[in-house]
C-alpha cells in the first residue's frame, strides 16, 4: 500500500527528530553532539587516542577539534598530553569523569534507540535496519557518481 509520502522528506524528518531527541538527552549533561562523539571514539580506542585520529574521525577543522577539546578539558572530561613516541603528537585521554560521562551518554543513546524502535517487533526493527542500510548504500553509491 502506497501512502503518498515522498521518502526523502520522511527520512529527513526522521533524522531531524532522532537527532533532536538525542541532543535533548545530551544537553542534560551539558554535552554537545561533537563532545559525545569524542567520548565514544575515546572509549572505542581504549580510553585514549592521538588528537590527529580524532580530527580524522570527526571530519572537522583542526581549530574546531581544539575548541571541542578545550571545552572538554575545562569540564574535566579529557586531558591532553604529548606522545612519548613523537613530541609533535598530542594524545587525548578520558579522565575518570569522562568515563562516567561517556557511560551516561551511552545510556542516553540506548534510551533514544528504544524510543526509535518503540512499538516495533524485533523482526520489524531488523527489517527497518536492513532497509535503511540499503538506502544509505544507494545514496553513498550516488556520491561517487556525482
N, C-alpha and C positions, 0 to 999 in steps of 0.2 A: 504494500500500500504506500503510495507516494503522497506525502502530506504537503508538498508545495513549498517548503522552506529551502532556500539555497544553502548548500553545505558550507561554503566559505564563511558567510556571516555567522552561521551557527557555531562553527569551530572557533571563530574569533571570539564570539560571546562566551563560549565555554572557557576558552583560555583566559579571557579577561576576568571572569568570575572566579576561576580557580586561583589565579594569581592574587586577586583582591582578597579572597578569604585567607590565603596563606600569609599575605602581608599583614593582615589584621592580627593573625595569631602571633607573628614575629614581633609586631610592634609592642605587644605586652611585655617583651623582654628588651625593648629598646634596640631592636635589631633591624637592619636593612636587609633586603634580599642578598645583596652582594656580600655582606658580612656573614650571613648564613651559609652562603656558598663557600666562603673561605674556611669556616669551621668544618664543614663537611669534607672539603678537599684535604684539610689537615688530618682529620680523623682517618680518612681512607688511606692516607700515606703514613700511618703510624704516629701521628701527632706532630710531625714537622716536615717541612719541605723547603727547597730553595725558593726564594722570592720570585726568581725568573720563571719557575714552573707554575707558580700561582698566576703570574701575569699571563702565561700562555693559556691556562685553564679558564681564566675569567674573560679573556679576549677584550681587554681594555688597555688604555694607555698606561705607561709606567707611572705617570703622575697620579692617575686615578687609583692605581693599586697602592701607591704611597699614602694617599689620603685615607683610603679604607683602612689600611694597617695602622696609620697614626691614630685614628679614632678607636680602633680595637685595642691598641696598646694603652690608650688613656683609660679605657674601661677595664683593663687588666685581663683581657681575654687571650692575647697573644704577646709574645716577646720576640724581638729580632736580635740576631747575633751574627757575627762574622763567622763564616765557614772556616774550620780548621784546615781544610784541604786547599781552599782558594780564598785569600783575604778579600778579593773583589766580590765574592759571592756572599749574599746575606741569606741566612736561614730564618725561617719563621716557624715558631713552635707554639703549640697550645699551652696555656697555663692551666693550673687546676680549675680556675674559674671558667676558662674557655672550654675545658672538657665538660664541665657541668652545664654550661650554656648550650653546648652542642647537643647534649643529651635532651635538654628541654626543647631545642629546635627539632630534633628528630621526633620527639613525642608529638609536637605540633604538626609536623609533616604527616605523621600517621593519622592524626585526627582529621586533617584535611583530606587525606586519601579515603578514609572511611566515609566522609561526607560525600565525596565524589561518587562512591560506589553504593551509597545508601539506596536500599530498595532493589538492588540488582543481585541476582544469584551469582554464585562463584563462576558458573559457566557463562553467564551474560558478561560478567566483568572480564573474563578471559577473552571472550569474543570481541568485546569493545577494544581491549588492548591490542588484539591482533589486527583489527580493522584500522585502528589509529596508526599502528606501525606501518601498515600498507600505505596509508595516506602520507605519512611522513616520508616514506621511501619515494613515493611518486613525486612529492614536492622537492625533495633533495635531488632526485634524478634530473628534474627540470632545471635546477640550479646550474648544473653542468652544461646544459644545452643553451641557456640564455646568457 
